Amino acid sequence: MSSEILSVLEYMEKEKGIPRADMIATIANALKTAAQKGVNSGQELKIEINAKNGQLHAWCLLKVVDSVSNPKTEIHVERAQALKPGAIIGEIIEKEIDPSTLGRIAAQTARQAVMQRLRQFEKDRIFDDFKDQVGNIVTGTVRRRERNDLYIDLGKAEAVMPAKEQVPGEEYQPGERIRCLLLNIESTPRGPEIILTRGSPKFVRRLFELEVTEIADGTVKIEAFAREPGYRTKIAVISTDPKVDPVGACVGARGARVKTIVRELNGEKIDIIRYFASPREMIIEAMKPAVPREITLDEKNHRILLKVATDDLAIAIGRKGQNARLTSRLIGWRLDIEEFRAVGDDPRGNAIASLVKAFALDATVAGRLVDMGINSPAAFEGVEANDLVDAGFTEAEATDIIGRVTTH
């Protein structure tokens, strides 16, 4: 048995990295617990394992008494003195026993304890190995897909990328290499579970930190971030050094830096804009190339009403409202976009409004006057009631209109 224990200790120490002293304590406690429940029930045992040769020794602990009532826990003083000269009543002495008497169940229990400790150690090791990598990008190999979750081998451990952390449209086959952000290590009944992501904005932010040295050293800061995974990302950047262009630093020479990130994101579009503290300036910057014609801020409700020309409407809203949503998220204000209509865009309406305002006419009557060519107060010069009757007005209507024009 000693050779078997020694081989277990050596294997655990060399292959699994579990300290020998740790495994000895685990095996000894398991043997002791199992033996006390089995053939040695009722006895108090002491078990030791030699770390060098794996030799197992066992003792039962007995109390020295002058009258034995329970031979499993007590020993007569005369017998005790034979084992240990000078033993006195009340003393606890150790009586060595043959380890084989611990029983088969104790051996099986020890084996189970070794396996359980191994599993626990591997769980602890996973946490220790990866706890400092949370927030970093890791590379692994796709293993399988289960219920839309992707399982990835990181070498020392297996991680999972839940469906909600994946990018729509990205498909990976078993054996493919994949880069992800280590998002979190969650505690589960089965032990620590490593959660990966490619869909989180944190993944793109970390890619920029790795690719753009100015972001890594703090010269350029990402102040605002909005992303729709697989489609588009908007980031707002600012420089702490007036000599450094934050947008240019992120884009890189001939777009080299941002192209590397776009390639990693499988073609996801990235808009990089300069950050402004003012929501008005931010909305102008974020909407480029669309040009806002009118901006109304509702400070109390954090809402912005943006009016753009007809030609810019599609650009401002974006495909399925994507640009508007991302801009709203980037600024942190609710965004409403409307078509801008300048004065003069509706000549007939403007003409009706001018007649109603000048002579307090009914809008319907003013509309009929505009249709017959009288589209301004000045156009009434030389017009008489008969002219209006000839144009289809009743005599009463014509008289009323001329009367209003005359008195105003």
N, C-alpha and C positions, 0 to 999 in steps of 0.2 A: 504493500500500500504506500510505503514511503517513496518508492520510485515513481508511482503514479502521481502522488502529490507534488513531487519535485518537478516532474515534467509539466504539470499544470502551471506551477509557479513560474517556470522558465518561459513557457509559451506566453502566458499573460504579460509577463514583464517585457519580453523582447518584441512580440508581435503586436500586442495591444497597448503596451505602454502603461499597464496597471502596476503600481508599485508592489513589490513582493510582500512587504509588511501589511499592506492593505488586503491582499488576497489571503494571507495567513489568518488575519483577524476574521475575515468573512467565513472561511472554511471552519475555523475553530468554533465560532459562535453557532454556525449551522449544525455542526456535530453535537455540540453541547445541548442545544435546544431540542433536536430530534431525539437524542438519547434519553433526555429527561422525560420525554413524553412516551418513550417506548419501554424497552426491557429494563431500563434504569430509572423508571418513573419513581419519583419520591426522593431521589438522591440529588445531592448538590455536587456537581462535577467541575473539574478544572481540566482544561485541555490545552496543550501547547504543541506547536509544530516547529521543528528546527529549520531555520531559514536556509541553512547550507545544504543539508542532506534530505530534507523533507520528512525526517523521522517524527512519528506521532507518539505523544505520551499523554496518558489520561490518569487522573486521580479522582477519587471520591472524597469529599470533605466530611469528616465525622467529628462529632462533639464528644469529648471525653466525659464519661459519667461513671458513677459507682453502681448504678442499676440501669440496665438497658431496657428501654420500653419499645424503641423502634430501631432495629438493627441497620436500617438503610441510612439513618442519619446520626446514629449514636454508636459509641464503642466503649467497652468496659475499660476502666483505667489500667488494669493489668495488661490487657492486650495492647493498649495504646503505648504503654511503656516498653513493650517488646518491640514495637515499630519505631518508637522514638523515646529513647531513654530520657527520663526526667519529665515526661508528659504529666500534666496535672489536671485535676477535674475542672471542667469549664473551658479548657483549651480546645481549639479546632486543629485537628491534624489531617495530613494528606496521606491517603492510602492509595498507592499506585495500583491500577487495574489494567488488564489486557485490553488494548484498543479494539480487538476483534469482538469483545463482548458488547460493544456499543450497538451492534446490530446492523443488518442490511438496510433497514429503513433510514438509519442515520447517514449511511454512505450515499444513498439516493438523495436525501435531503441536502447533503453537502454539495452534490453535483448540481442540483437545482439552484442552490445559493450562488454557486460559481457562475452559472449561466445568467442568473438574474443580475448579479453584480456586473457582469460583462456588459449586459444590455444597458444598465444604468450608467456605467462608466462611459459607454459610447454616446449616450444621450448628453451626459455632462460635457464630454469632449466636443460634441457638435456645438453646444452653446459657447464653450470657451474659445473654440477655433473661429467662430463667426460673429461673436458679439461685437467685436471691434470693426467688423466690416459692414455693419448696418449703415446704409447711405452711400456705399461704394458700388462700383460696377464690377460684376463678376462674370466670368465666362464658364459655360458648361456645355454638356452634350445632352440633347433631347433624348429621353428614354422612352416615354410612352404618353398617351393621352387617356385620361379616365374622367368620364362625365364632364367633358370640356375643360378640365384642369390639365395643365401640362407639367409633367414631372421631368426634372432636369438633374443630371448627375454633375455635381460640382467637384468630384474627385474624392474628397473626404466625407461627403454626405450627399444625400438626395434632397432636393428642394422642390417646391411646387409653385407654379405660377397660376393662380386662380383665373377663371374666365374673365372676371371683372378687371383684372390687371393686364389682360392681353390687348393687343391692338387689332381692331377689326380689319379683316382682310389678310392678316399675316398667318401663313400656314407653315408649320415646321414638321419635318419627317424625322422619325427615330434615327439617331446617328448624326444629325446636323449640329453644328456648333452654333451657340446663341449667346448674345451678351444681354445682361439684364441688370437692373438695380436691385440690390439686396434691401428690400423694403422693411422687413421686420422679422423677428424670431418670436413665434407665438408658442405659448405653453399649452399642450394638449394632453389628454389622458395617455397618449402613446409616447409622450415626450416632446421635446422642442421641435417645432416645425419651421423650416426656413421659407419665408414668403418672398417671392421675386415679382418684379413688375417691369413691363415695358410701356404700359399705358399711362403711368403716373407722370405728371409734369416734372416731378423730381428727377425722373430718368433723363429728360432733355436738359434740365438744369445742370445735372452732373456731367453730361456730355460736353456742355459749354465750358464747365470748369476745367475739364481735362484738356480740351482743345484750345481754349483761349487763355494764354498765360496771364493776360491783364486781369481776367476775372479771378484766376487762381491766386494772384498776389494782392487782390483787393483794389487795384487801380480802377477797374470797371466793375460796377455793381448791377446786378439784375434787380430792379426795383419792383417790377410787376410782371406777371406771367399768366398766360391763359392758353389752354390747349384742348383741342379735340383730336384724340389719338387717331393717327392714320390719315388725317386730313390736313390740319393746319395748326400751327403754333404761332402765337404772338408774344414777343418779349419786349419790355421797355428797359433800356439801360441808361446808366448815367456814369460819368467819369469824375473821379476825385482829383484828377490832374487836368487842368485846362488845356494842356498841350496834347492830350490824348483824345482822339475822336472815338467815343464808345461804340458807335455803330460800325465804324471802319475796322476797329479792333476785332469785333465779333465776326464780321464778314471775311476779313483776311485779304491778302493780296490776290486779286482776281477771283475773289470768292472762295479761296481754297479752304478756309476754316469751316465756313457754313456748309460748303459742299460735302465735306467729310461727314458732318452731322446728318445732313439730309440723306446721304447714302446709307448711313447706319439706320435711319428711320424709314428706309425703303421708299424714299421719294416724298415724304411728308413736307408740305410747304412750311417755310419759316419766315415770318415777318419780324424784322428787327427795327425798332424805332427808338428815338431819343425820348427819355423820360422827362416829363414836366410835372411839377407839383400842382399846377393849375389844371382843373378838369377841362377848361375851355381850350387851352393850348394842347392838352393831350388828345382831345377829340379831333382837333385839326390835324395833328401829326399821325394819329392812328388811322384816319380815313383816307390818307393819300393812296392813290392818285385822285380820288374823289375830293371835290372842293366844297366844303359846307358853305351854303349861301346865307344861312341864318341859324344861330344857336341860341336856344333859350334854356337857362339853368333854373331848376327848381331846387334850391339849396335845402329846403326843409325836408323834402321827400327823396332827395338824391336822385333826381330824374333829369334827363337831358332831352330836349326836343330839338332834333336836327333836321333842317330842311336843305335838300340838295336839288340841283337842277335835274331835269328829266333824264338827261344823258348819263348822269352820275348815279342815278337811283339804283341800278342793278349792281354797280360796283360797291356802293356803300352797304347794301343789304347782303350781298354775297350769295353764293349758291346755298339754297335752302335756309337763308338767314344766318349762315355761318359767320360771315364777317361781322355782322351786327352783334351776334352773341359773344364772340370773342372780344370785341372792342368793349362791350358792356362789362364783361368780366375783368378785363385788363384795367379799366378805369375804376370799377367798383360802383358805378352808377347805372341805373336803369336807363336804357336808350330807346327812344322812339324816333323813327326816321319817316319823314314825309316828303312829298314832292314840293319843290319851291315854285310858287307862282308869283311872278313879279307883277307890279301894276302895269297894265297895258296888255297883259296876256289874254284878257277877256274884254275886247273893245265894247261889245254890246252891253255886257254887264256894267262896265264902267260908265257908259253913256246913260243907262237907266238910273244908276246910282246918282249921277250928277243932276238929272232932271227931278228926281224925287227929293233930293236935298235942296235944290233951288226953289222949287214951287210947291213942295209938300204934296206932290201928286201920289196917287196910288201906283204901286209898282207895275201892275198890269197895264194901266193907262199909259204909263211912261214907256213900257215896252212897245205898245202899239205906235206911239209917236216916233220912237227910234226906228221901227221897221219902215215907217213912211219917209224917213230921212231926217227927222228932227232929232239930232243926237247930242245937242248941247243947248244951253240957255240962249246963246247968241243966235242959234238957228231959227228962233221964233220971230226974228225981225221980218216984218212984212206979212206975217201969217195972220189970216183972219178966220173968224168962226166958220165962214162958208167953205174955206179950204179944208178945214177939218171934217165938215159934214161930207164933203165930196170924197174924203179919204175913208169914210165909213163910220165916223162918229155920229152919234145922235145930236140933235140940236142942243139938248140939255148938257151933254158932255162937252160939246164944243164951247158953249157959253161959259161953263165952269172953268175949263182950261184957260180960255182967253182971259177970264176974270182973274185967275190966279197969277198968270203971267204979268198982267197989267199992274196988279197990286204989289208985286214983289220987285 
